[in-house]
Amino acid sequence: MAAVSELIAQLKAEQRRLSERVIMEDVPPFESKIVAGVDVSYVESVAVGCLVVMDLQSQKTIQTEQKTVECTAPYIPGYFFLREGPVLIELLEDLHIPGPLLVDGNGTLHPRRLGLASHLGIRLDLQTVGVAKSLLMGEIQQRQGNMASILDHDDCVGTALWLTGRKNPVFVSVGHRISLSTAVEIVQHSSTSGYPEPLRRAHSIAKETLQELQTK
């Protein structure tokens, strides 16, 4: 128990330190029609990370990459990077990502402003966007059209976004090297049937790979 407490204290300190390096503006400006998405699926101690790169105009997948690793780290709320970070770093570190990277997780929508999307962005110097299906923290403000700000005290940490075809919102936040308004724009433009298509495709491929591994 003491070891877990010590680990959490170390992770918390690292999150606070790295959060100071998050860039919350468009670097570079978003002009690309290419968007990527990553997701991770698990079976017991096996984790499969998948990257899908998609052309927004044609909706075609132009690149897929996968990495399968052993995953032994526990899931600790607020420290998602501990579990999914290693497989995603192995997957992404030697790749050129030609556009913004959507991450199934939070960015600055996090108690210490450093969720999985921000952690990956900082570690790999990538332009990242956090997209979560559940609200980790903060208060959703009055809805304006299809979106609403999410505040933590007086700090805007993300946007609740109601996408066409989806009853509940997704929660969008800055990962790294991107503004919140651009992050929301990218999620809107890349979504079909209520969810960003690069993330949907990455999730589907990772699940299929796990099923194949189980049958071997």
RAVENDA-V600889 format. One line per field, one symbol per residue. ss: DSSP state (~ for helix, > for strand, _ for the rest). phi: phi as a letter, one per 20 degrees, with the letter a starting at -180 (. if undefined). A space follows every 10 residues. Layout:
ss->???
phi->???
This chain:
ss->_~~~~~~~~~ ~~~~~~~~~_ __________ ___>>>>>>> >>>__>>>>> >>>>>_____ >>>>>>>>>> __________ ~~~~~~~~~~ ~~_______> >>>>>_____ _____~~~~~ ~~~~___>>> >>______>> ___>__>>>> >>__>>>>>> >________> >>>>>>___~ ~~~~~~~~~~ >>__>>~~~~ ~~~~~~~~~~ ~~~~~_
phi->.fffffffff ffffffffff efedbfcegf cfddcdbcbc cccledcddc dcdceffeme fdacccbdce cdffecgncf fgeeggffff fefddeeebg decfredffa gdmbegffff gffdldecce cdecefandf effcmdbbfd ddldefdrce ceegncfefe ddbfealbef ffgfgffffe eclnbgffff ffffffffff ffffee
